[in-house]
Amino acid sequence: MSSAKQVQLLIAVLLVLGFSAAIYKHLVLGFPLLASEQESVWQLEARIVFEADPEAEVDVRLNLPDSNPRSRVFALDSVAVDYNFDIIEDNGVRLAHWHGEQLSGPQILYFRSLSHQPDPVDAPQQAELKPIKPSFSDVLRQSAEALINEKPLADGLEGALQLMRRLNSPSDGRVDELLRGYSSPEKRNQRIGQILTLANFKVEPVGAVFMDDEARTQNITHLLEIDINGRRFLLDNREIAQVRWSEVAVLQRSNEPLLEVFGGVNSRVTFAATKTQQAAFSTAVDVASREGAALVDFSIYSLPLSEQNAFKLLLVIPLGALIVVILRNLVGIRTSGTFMPVLIALTFLQTSLFTGLALFVVVVGVGLVLRSYLSHLNLLLVPRIASVLVFVIIIYAAIGILSTKLGWHEGLKVTFFPMIILSWTIERMSILWDEDGPREVMIESAGSLLTASLAYLLMSNGFVSDTIFLYPELLLVLLAIIIAIGSYSGYRLSDLWRFEPMERHDQ
């Protein structure tokens, strides 16, 4: 395969990998397009109260909230003194588990979970429904079937609601007979679920908490989850209405216990919900980390925040390199050094553009004057460069002291300039001055400052830097563009001006 074909193949692979990874993170992992995007996050707090037996070890288990089609749980936390806490799984059910020893008297445990509402395409897969098994005597089964077949039921969800309305008719003796002894909310929910199952509906009882930040405390609410043609719905048998998934957090299914306390008595659990705003990016990272997404587990998001901030600065350096490649290879602008403008642009990020330009001109200008004196001493290369470095540090100190005395504290930012790079820049410009004259020095200096300024404008753009931080895989796309430019061997824009006299001569 020829080198040209290899370059084309490499560019295509880099483009596909970069864009595919970014699209996957946005559509599947829920990463926002902008780092500034905010979204609503619900915090659900469970408060467990009981009396500990001083002669027994305490073991507490609480059923954890489940993700559902419109709400995804992404963070779990506990506040409990003198207890060991962990997350365990028992028969496929995830539980919050506390264990304590030598405890007595009233005990209070807190458990908190965070959930948010992703886009429908981001909804998690639900566990398979566990339908209720009807349990009726022959007489009750006949009464239930008579109630079901009294009038034809509508198809789908409306048919289930119709049957629930019949079961809430106080004047029907069959309803009284079927629900006798099922007065508690949990038992009533179970009984209505059995009757719906007898009518060929796939139903499972669930316990949920409503996401209502106006209610200070709540108890578990018993609902019915029903499967209609593969779609799941929640039904409230008291209100005879559908409950939206986004309104609740499901904690209990079928016969799963909500709370178990061993080594304690008089236990109870209450709930409270609070709605807050959080950066969509943080939520997406937390969700992906909890689910073990490889693009997050093996990425800069797994690093401590201080290191993430350092990488956020490093990730914009390729943007400056792209500017240098475009201006040198496509436009034809000459610069002092290949990537010196990128380093100067990084300094501008710390000093601001105009302050950085002024300090650069002063340091390099004074450095050239001092370097011209060294040229008369016929020093060897290494001692000469070392002398220039000493001059640069002296210039830094002088600018810092004078600017402070004059009340211009921006001058102290001169220390952000890389002194080694400036020393080599002064040396290079001095040699160019001696060989080609001051005009060439001015052209390269102007090209370097123009390139550094454009690189700074791109690197300091909040939208661009945030996008690169959110989707660092786009650096592969950037690499593909740089390689494509590197394989270009045609005319540059400056060549149009360069060869313009030949065009006039031909005419």
Secondary structure, DSSP 4 states (H G I P E B T S, - for coil): --HHHHHHHHHHHHHHHHHHHHHHHHHTS---SSTT-EEEEEEEEEEEEEEE-TTS-EEEEEEPPBPBTTBEEEEEEEE-TT-EEEEEEETTEEEEEEEESS--EEEEEEEEEEEE---GGGPPPPPPP-PPPP---HHHHHHHHHHHHSSPPPSHHHHHHHHHHHTT-TT-HHHHHHHTT--SHHHHHHHHHHHHHHTT-EEEEEEEEE--TT-S-B--EEEEEEEETTEEEEEETTTTEEE-GGGEEEEEETT--SEEEESEEEEEEEEEEEEEEEEHHHHHHHHHHHTT-HHHHTSGGGS-HHHHHHHHHHTTHHHHHHHHHIIIIII----SSSSHHHHHHHHHHHH-HHHHHHHHHHHHHHHHHHHHHHGGGT--HHHHHHHHHHHHHHHHHHHHHHHHHTT-GGGGGGGGS-HHHHHHHHHHHHHHHHHH-HHHHHHHHHHHHHHHHHHHHHHT-HHHHHHHHH-TTHHHHHHHHHHHHHT--S--HHHHHHSHHHHHHH-
